[in-house]
Amino acid sequence: MAYLKQNWFTAKVLNRIAMATGLAGAETLTVTRRTTGEPQKIPVATIVVDGDRYVVSTRGESHWVKNVRATPQVGLRNRSGLSRYTAVEIPVDARPAIIEAYRSKLGKVVEGYFRDLPDAADHPVFKLSPA
């Protein structure tokens, strides 16, 4: 699977600012690292479609995606506090409507990722069900 690597500035500076401030609606997804068992925190934007909450990997087959597949129990922190979820990966053929809603919500912020990785198969999507 494809993956768009983050540059240093995004990984070390921008992501931390986004998680600390909620920049552009960012929420903090906490997953369990599959090799160490330590928490990994990632800024994400979730989307609600037909009453269900989803998270989309804009960069493709990232480490957090592999970690969620290994341990699907995740935490999501936003202005309302911390909520616990179980993440279930959505099959490729069911992703387009969710991805379209996600792209509509986030606009230009995510367009470059979908231009570089246009196939829905390159963007893992997870439904977040309350745990």
C-alpha positions, 0 to 999 in steps of 0.5 A: 500500500502507498504511504505519503511520509510527513516532512520534519516540520509537520511531524515535529511541530505542526502536529503538536500544535494541532493536537494542543489547540484543536487547530482546524478541528483537529482531535487527538487519536491515541492508539497502542504501538504494536511493537512497544505497547506505548501510546501513539498520538496522532492529530486527526479529523473525524467525520460523521456519516449517517450517525457513525463516526469515522477516521480516514488516513489521508497519508495511506498505510501509516504506522497508526493504521497498522497499530489500529489493525493490531489493537483496535481499542483507541482513544479520541480526545477533543474539546469535549474530553476523552472518549474510548472507541473500538475501530473497525476497518471499512472495506474498500468498496464502502469507502468512497461515500465516507471519503467524499464526505471527509473531503467536503468537510476538510476541503483544501487541507486534504486535497493534496493527499487525495491528488497524490493518492487518488485510489480509495484503496490507498486511504484506510477508513475506520468506523469508531464505535463507542467502547 
